[in-house]
Amino acid sequence: MAILAAVGLLFATACDADGNRMRVILDTDANNEIDDQHAIAYTLFNGDVFEVEGITVNATWGGGDVQQHYDEAERVVTLCGLEGVIDVYLGADGEFEEIRPDLDEPGFDGHEAVDFIIERALAEDERELVLLPIGKLTNIALALEKEPAIADNIRVVWLGSNYPRTGEYNKENDRGAAQYLLDADVHFEIVTVRYGRASGTDAVRATLADIREIMPGKGPEIDEPVIGRHGGEHTTFGDYSVTLFENYEMAGDPPARPLFDMAAVAIVKNPDWAQSTTIPAPVLRDLEDGGWSERPDNPREIIVWEHFDRDAIMADFYDRMENYVLPGGGE
């Protein structure tokens, strides 16, 4: 298959500047669609690249309350053979501005995830902590608001927005958190979505035919089956992947589905798989319109990612499903 022929070209993978594994926390609305699950598995199967410190969850409009997102993340972690190795932490159900006044209360909405992010960001480690939010930005904004000192130790890489156009699910789920990150004195990168356009992660699509052909049986096989979101018993993530795709509406010819979230993880692994531009941080117009206004004189800069190498990213994804490296070097 053509997409797999490129795999041999993909081994110039970056860790950090010193060749160390990158410390990562993945922040996800895992039960929303089907790209989050693939992003989780891809992250966990790159154990030679990422030191996954934990997974935090939040709730967006789809997929139920935060407990359901937690349960889905746990299913994927278990199917990746990492139950009891990688922990999942409950994050925010609500939005940033709703929760912000309660940050001094011990049981505020999202406290487990927020406190975990802060704890790991303040850990004694010379490496920066990469926060990879692939849903709304609520947990990240709350952590920064509660403990501003973490800003110097983190890099935030967010899968979100159709910048410079309006809309996009993750942004719309918490515009206040997005604006907070745009204004915060913290390293902030946007991995664009851009529905229907070749320049965003919408272009990084997995076809139903490829999933059915490549994914069955991929990943470590676990002893006790996991009941999937759509029922059925699964002992590998690959088998669950097929079920997820077969129960989700595909689009296009051939039928396919973008793996937006997985693409965000991929460009952290290898920045050569997309193009980045540094710009003055724009502003969301009054938080009601949801559109963008440029601030060309703004000294605060962010990074915007676009033009993703779909073939290279998907080839590496499928390769890691077969040749996975679990955290700690296990296979």
C-alpha positions, 0 to 999 in steps of 0.5 A, a space after each residue: 500500500 502506497 501510504 505504508 511505502 513511506 514508512 522507511 523515510 520517517 525515522 528522523 524523529 525528533 525528541 527534544 533538543 538534547 535527544 531526551 524524551 519529551 514530557 507530555 500531558 495529553 488533555 482530551 475530550 475523549 468521548 466526543 468523536 473518534 480522533 481523540 482515541 487515536 491520538 491517545 493510542 498514537 501518543 502512548 505507542 510513541 514511548 521512545 519519543 514521549 514520556 507521558 506523565 498522564 492524561 487529563 479529560 474535559 467535557 465538550 458538547 458531545 460525548 456526555 459529562 466528564 465522567 464519560 470522557 474519563 471512561 473512554 480515555 480509560 478504555 483506550 489506555 487499557 486497550 493499549 496495555 497500560 492500565 495502572 501505568 498511565 493515569 487519567 485525571 478528571 477535568 472540567 465539565 464547565 467553562 473557564 469563566 464559570 469555574 474561575 471564581 471557585 479556584 480557591 475551593 478544594 473541590 472546584 470543577 476540574 480540580 483533579 486535572 488542574 492540580 495534576 497539571 500544576 504538580 507536574 509543571 512544577 516538578 524538578 525537571 530541566 525539560 519543559 512540559 508539553 501540554 497537548 490539549 486536543 479539546 477545549 482549553 479549560 483545564 489549561 487556562 484554569 491551571 495557569 490562573 491558579 498557579 501562574 508560575 507554571 508558565 515558564 515551564 510549559 509549552 501549550 500545543 492546542 488542536 483548535 480553531 479555523 484561524 483566521 476564519 471563524 468557528 471550530 468545535 474546540 474553540 467554540 466550547 470555551 472561547 473564554 479559555 481560548 482568549 485567556 491563552 492568547 493573552 497569557 505570557 506562556 508559550 502557545 501554539 495553535 494547530 489549525 483545523 480549517 474544516 474542508 480546507 487542505 491547509 488544516 488538519 482536516 486534510 489528515 484523513 484516514 479512510 474507512 478502507 485503510 482502517 479496515 485493512 490495516 488496524 485489526 489486531 494492531 497494538 498489544 493484546 490484553 488478557 481481559 476484553 474491554 467493552 467498547 463505547 458501541 458494545 462488543 468485546 475488544 482485546 486490541 486497540 486496533 480492533 476498537 479502532 475499526 469499531 469506532 470508524 464503522 459506527 461514525 459517519 464518514 464523508 467523501 469518496 473514498 469514505 474517510 474521517 479526519 484524525 485532527 487530534 492525532 495530527 497535533 501529536 504528530 507535529 510535536 513528534 516531528 515538526 517537519 510534518 507541517 509548516 509553522 508561522 510566528 504571529 502577533 497574538 490576535 484577539 477573539 472579537 468580544 467573545 460573542 462573535 467568535 471571529 478574529 481581529 489581528 493585533 499587528 503591534 502586539 508584542 505577545 507572539 504565538 505559533 500557528 501550524 498549517 499545511 500538514 504532510 498527510 501521507 507522512 503523518 498517516 504512514 507514521 501512525 500506521 507504522 506505530 500501530 504495528 511497531 509500537 513502543 510503550 512507555 518505558 520501552 516495552 513492546 
